[in-house]
């Protein structure tokens, strides 16, 4: 599979699965434009629906990579890896979490006071086996 071909199919809005299948079969966007749907089915092993989806996708203009990144960042259906600002915030919070629970330290940043209040409340809860009365013991 050629990464450039796969990337090009993705820029046209083709699903990842179909882009991989087409790329592995040796199709490019140029070939997809030149071939009939029937030829894509016969020569490249695609289903009729896949051939139609590819043919329709490559007719439109490719999605600019900046626009694609913006769409990924605004989507609720992608993980934090595709959302750099969210990823940065989550990584910072993970560092704060471990620093608080393992080292007992709090960041003096006033913007983080709400998270520390939540964690303080969690810390104040009784721990299993410590402050909880054991109901199996007889008086």
HELIX and SHEET records of a PDB file:
HELIX    1   1 UNK A    3  UNK A   11  1                                   9    
HELIX    2   2 UNK A   16  UNK A   25  1                                  10    
HELIX    3   3 UNK A   29  UNK A   34  1                                   6    
HELIX    4   4 UNK A   37  UNK A   44  1                                   8    
HELIX    5   5 UNK A   48  UNK A   57  1                                  10    
HELIX    6   6 UNK A   65  UNK A   74  1                                  10    
HELIX    7   7 UNK A   80  UNK A   82  5                                   3    
HELIX    8   8 UNK A   84  UNK A  103  1                                  20    
HELIX    9   9 UNK A  110  UNK A  112  5                                   3    
HELIX   10  10 UNK A  113  UNK A  124  1                                  12    
END                                                                             
